[in-house]
Amino acid sequence: VNIGAVLRVAPIKDVKTLIQAFAQAKEQRDDLKLWIMGPWEEERDYAEECFQMVSAYGVKDVVFTDRVDVTQYLGRMDMTILTSISEGQPLTILLRCQYALQLRAIDRIGIIKSRLSLIDRER
């Protein structure tokens, strides 16, 4: 099961929570693979902490792609995931619609439910 996260590796995107959640899920299902698609150079220290977390948890199947053309990856995803603390324009939600993917999100930002409702209504 391929899980895609389209984001910058930065504290506002809460990648650490994503890694923790994936590590827990991986204990239950060995067929999971997490694709973190997006740049990490802007917040290099935070990114290094994230890379170290993956190693410390000993979790396999976490791929940091760096900056890529996400359209080359999303067709292979079974779902997308969003863990952002704050989001202006949630690209993951918009891409989820284009590729008809399931979405898992933490709605701490108060916009996911309203935007999904609006997007799904327009489909």
N, C-alpha and C positions, 0 to 999 in steps of 0.2 A: 504494500500500500504506500504510494508516494504522496507525501504531504509537502505542499509548497508554501513558503513564506516569502512574499515579495516585500523587501524592506531594506532600509539602511541599517547596518549593524551599529546601533546607537542606543543610549540609555532610554530615550523617549519611546523607542520601539519595544522595550522590555524583552530583549532576546534571552536574557537569563531565565525569565519565567518560562519562555518557550522551551529552552533546553531542559529545565527541570521537569516540565510536563511531559516532554518527549521521553526523557529517561524513565519516568514512571510508566508511561504507556508501553515502552519497549520491553519492560519487564513482563508485561501481559501478552504482548504480541511481537514475536521476533521478525515478522514480515514487514515491519514499518521502516520507512526511509524518509528522513527529513531533508528537504532542499531549502537552504536559506539563500535566496537569490537577491543580491544587492551588494553595494559597495561597503567596505569596512575601513577604508583608509582615513576617512574623515574623523573617526573616533577610534584611532588605533589602540589606545590603552584599553578602552572598553572592549574592543574586538578581541584583544589578547586575553582579557579575562574570560570572555565567552569561549575562546578556543581552549583555554585551560580548564574550564568547567567541563567541556565535552571529554577531555582527557581524564580529569579527576573522577567523573562518573563512570568512566570506562564504557561509555555508550558508543556503539558502532552505528554506522549508517546515518551520520550527520554530515552533510556536504555544504560547505560554504563556497558558493560559486564565484563570488565577487560580482562585479558589474557584468551583466550578460543581457542578451536579447531574450527577455522572458517568454516571448512568443515561441521560442524554440524549445522551451521546457514545459510550459503549462499544459500542452496537449497530453503530456505523460503523467500529469498529476491526477490523483483521485480526489483530492480536496485541497483547499487552501486554509491557512490559519492566520489570524490577526491577534496580536497581543499588545498593540500600542497603548500607551498611557494617554496619548493625545493624538488626534488625527484630523487634518484639515480636509483632505480629499482622499479617502481610503482606496487607494489603487487596488488593493487585494479584493475589495468588494466589487469594484467595477470589472476587474478581470475575471472574477468568479462568474459573473453573468455572461461574459463573452464566451467562456469555455464551458458553461453549464456545470460548474464544479460545486461540490458541497463546501460550505464555509463553517469554520469553527472560530469563534471570536469571544474575547473577553470584553463585555460591553461596559467598561468603566468610563468610557468617554461620552456615553449618552447619545451617540448618533447612529449607531449600528442598526438598531431596530427601526428607527424612522427612515433611514436611507434604504435599508433592504426593502421595507414596505413600499417605498416610492419606486424603487427600481423594479421590483417584482410586478407592481401594478402596471408599469409601462411595457412589460414584455408581451 
